[in-house]
Amino acid sequence: MGTAQLDALIAELNEQASMEQPAEETPDIGIIMGSDSDLDVMAGSESGRPGAYDILTDLGFEEQTDYENPPESTYTFETYVVSAHRTPELMYAYAETAADRGIDVIIAGAGGKSADLPNMTASIAYPLPVIGVPVQEKSLQSVIGMPQGAPIVAVDAGKSFNAALSATQILAREHTELRDRLLEYHENLKEDVAAVSEQLHSRGTPEFTDSR
Ligand code: RP5
């Protein structure tokens, strides 16, 4: 069986790495996941909880689907499926070219008990920061269990939403606009809690429960 598409994808990443595109035109965040079955957790879904795609687009990021034609937004992310065990050469190529392709931070998610994509990507892309997302509870130890000297930042199982916030925090060190959006997001969270608290208290538990 041939690997034409895989080879083409790897060649494309390498070519992009040599292009020296201006920083404002390259994706800021690279989201990779072990399988498209991880997408509901990594992006967020209607039936489950919101994910990285949801909060990033809320914060004004746009998904970049064409490396040479960036979307309008100043802040962008890209998304790929990269399997550590089925396509190790793609994992290597993605991690090795990420910095030269202009990526500032990688969010890597994988499920199963051998969730090696986040930690291997962190080792290869070092010193680029990698935020690991254990797609399932059983992936947690595998993602966070890095040896001393080989760092990874990781979130709780399934919390790609928080991974995206952490990635934005890293970018916000250099972009005050992102810092302001993060602060506004947090203020809104506070307001939401206050509003719910006031409603629960003033309406009483039975009426509040019925109204939900
Ligand atoms: C699924 O296979 C998991 O969700 C994981 O992310 C994906 C890829 O695993 P490997 O192909 O890297 O073993 O079970």
Boltz pocket constraint, residues with backbone or C-beta under 6 A from the ligand:
constraints:
  - pocket:
      binder: B
      contacts: [[A, 33], [A, 34], [A, 35], [A, 37], [A, 38], [A, 82], [A, 83], [A, 84], [A, 85], [A, 86], [A, 87], [A, 109], [A, 110], [A, 111], [A, 112], [A, 114], [A, 116], [A, 117], [A, 135]]
      max_distance: 6.0
